[in-house]
Amino acid sequence: MNGIVGSRVPLVDGPLKASGSALYTADLTLPGMLHGAIVRSPEAHARIVSMELWRAMEEPGVSAVITGDSYPRSFGVLPITRDETMLAVGKVRFRGEGVAAVAATSPEAAQRAARQIKVIYERLPEYEDPEASAATVTEKIHAHSPGMTNLQKEVRQEFGPVEEAFRTAAHVVTVRGKFPGVTHAALEPHAVLAHYTPDDRLTVWSSTQVPHYLHRALSEVLDIPEHRVRVIKPEVGGGFGGKGDPMPHEIVAAALSRETGRPVRIVLSREEVFYLNHGRHPTRHTLKLAADAEGHLMGFDLDALIDGGAASSFGTVTTYYNGVLATGPYRIPAFRYHGRRGYTNRPASGAMRAHGSVNTRYSMEVAIDMLAEELRMDPMALRMRNFLSPHTTTINEFRITSNSVVRCLEASRARSSWDTKYRKLPVGRGIGVACGFFISGSNSPIHFTPPFPQSTVHLKIDVDGGVTIHSGASDIGQGSKTIVSQIVAEVLGIPLARVRVAAVDTDSAPVDLGSYSSRVTFMMGNAARCAAEDMLRQWQKAAEEITGRPSAEFRAHDGRLEAPGNISISYLEAVHQAMRHHGALQSSGAYESPSLGGKFKGARAGTSPAYSFAAYVAEVEVDVDLGRIHVKKVWAAFDCGRPLNPMLVEGQIEGSIHMGLGQLLGEEMRYRGTRLMNPSLLEYRTLSPVEMPEVECLLVGEEDPEGPFGAKEAGEGPLPPVLPAVANAVYDAVGLRFTELPLTPDRVWRALRQKERGGGLQKPPAPKVDAR
Amino acid sequence: MKLRVNALEYLVDPPAERLLVDLLREDLHLTGTKRGCDDGSCGACTVLVDGAPQHSCLTLARLVSGRDVTTIEGVSPGRLSRLQRSLVETGGLQCGFCTPGMIIAALALLQRGTPSRDDILEAISGNFCRCTGYAKIVQAIERAAQEEGGR
């Protein structure tokens, strides 16, 4: 081993970012570039009666004005649910939807012209409640919903003897959870620069997580063959799922460029980003857990209704994930799930970090805490009794391989001094625990379905000895460029500085499914390892030609190829020898996901070649006068297999905890009816540095058998456990259960006062069976 | 109007409604200063005006006539400063979009002497970061301050 994988390597693009020289999409300009602006609907659900465009056309500096009729073909990230258009066609479905777009010589001129466009709307009934969407409606939001409903997706799954489990259980607990929507709030607002050139080629630079999905959508909507479309991903200022879909403004910029023959840039305002949303689904659900008298889980029954907003986005997957990603990390012999996703006239929901698993995880872990109390057991002991083992299969046929959840729980218990604190801290202070698991990449690709691999990496090396990595995986800030560099340098035994990662460019990078579902380290990492091993074989063969020793004897280390008996040549000698035959060296590696999942409908949803596991402990102090929850410390034990870069894994955990605590304590897409009330960072408040607790990361996983160098995901799994860990700690502190988020001071304060009137604050009863 | 940006003199004639952030980004092509929120809540656009941190998205370009502006590009041209290096090495940046504003805010703090942890939290509390959870940013600034002190 060369020690590059597994070490705390700083981001390879860190110096560019720290000096302000990293280029993001909004930083790019081209000669002759125009600026685009989008006219957005003030109505939530309305027929477009007429549009008056001529005034905008006559504004100085305006080059083109377009409407949805220019390219009315619909698109969507999932090929089975294409229900978004570049601009509204015929009617608008949410407030903030684009209806027309303008290209002009300056952003100000484009905005001025956009304001001149007059649209006459005829209002339609508005739907803000997914419950109403599931019932009979008078006006359908999308024609393809079944019957006269606004349902987008309905899932029913049942495994094992559910009825019997609940009939014969010694204990049944029920949690009715209610969760508002939250949004990604990546700091970089979405931006796109498109250039349609006279050789009938389209080049698009965009802040996207998935260049290859955008590539397809552009080709389909604009009807340009894929081989004439080129997508380039500059630096991306955070995504968290919010840049995973092909987005309307990306198509609009391309359409405007085609119309004007000039490059067109669109940079969304923060307000527009809020209306674009595609964030976490507002959720209502009823979750029931059944257990026997010893605390063995017998059954799990979940009924969930999620608010999809005005488009499908990833929603079909979300509907499945809300159920199937809640079964682990526990052994559950009977599982029933009913999930529905309704369209409403609100900005679309979609995928957001820990996609589809946060809200159910919250209620699941709270339910386990409740069950522990009924059983008078320590909640850690109850969890220990029910964990999935490594190398097993869940009731819904997920293949589980490496699994260090037991080590996670033991680590967080020891480090937090759980045994001396649980139910023993004074009133107002408390400690809580919660677990979780998450996929290391969705096993089923959305596009490019088999026989194509999920991820391919190409390497190129020329006379200068620098290795160029071509990959379609997107670094969106998580550090995938650094991880891929570490993997390649590790295999080739060369310093990191000899490796460079080319910007993602669909003209040169092989197809990759991009950055979502926490797939990159696992899938791109495996592809990179294969590509590097292929390259190494070429060097070894050349070393054999030079030295006469068999190629298999050579090991790559410290920039040299070494064989027993003090045989050693520099890697450059080998490279130059190998180049004699073919010129610059190239290699390719690919990762194809295994065949996984059962035979039933929806069986592939949630399958993954590996799962991360987590057990978090949180300690809190509740200000009983003001209702404020102070999270003092979080012990985050996480199993990401072998961490390839512990510093980056810690960064993912700390960032996830910030985002998860934000959702728990205050973040909310606040609506009055269909109207979003807080579309700004000032009003959509995330946690400030002062409000962040201390976080102790405990990376205790064991090597995964299929992950690259034993690694699994660390981008999303670290988020869900923190919400219920804190909620359970609040219960330990003051005896209050919260099943509706967020836990803002006013909500907590009201509950505290009510509790005081009903007999006063006290610690809940201590368990009879402790954690041992 | 004249202004100095990163020790260079510029002669510009911005329209009355042009914001400093747009003057820097669009007219002077200093794109290191970022635009994240449009309302002064995220701090990504922070620059120094006569040494004091200021939101360039809330500042009309004409108001900095004759004044001295420092952007991220002027912090340590051509090489990384101690603070910048510390952010990279500690993992205090991920997507990097908040980083220029964060560095400017921290720089203003470090110029006032060795800060306490609370001073650091206060200094960056107007700078939004969605990636790091702030822990490693605070650590990086502390480290830079220590190195600065023990220089």
Interface residues (C-beta under 8 A of the other chain):
Chain A: R8 P10 L11 D13 G14 P15 L16 K17 A18 S19 G20 S21 A22 L23 Y24 A26 D27 T29 P107 E108 H184 A185 A186 L187 E188 P189 E235 V236 G237 G238 F240 V267 S269 R270 E271 I476 G477 Q478 G479 M647 L648 E650 G651 E654 G655 S656 I657 H658 M659 S680 L681 L682 T686 S688 P689 V690 M692 E694 V695
Chain B: P15 E17 D22 R25 H29 L30 T31 G32 T33 K34 R35 G36 C37 D38 D39 G40 S41 C42 A44 T71 I72 E73 V75 S76 L80 Q84 R85 L87 V88 E89 G91 L93 Q94 C95 G96 F97 C98 T99 P100 I103 L121 E122 I124 S125 F128 C129 R130 C131 T132 G133 Y134 A135 K136 I137 V138
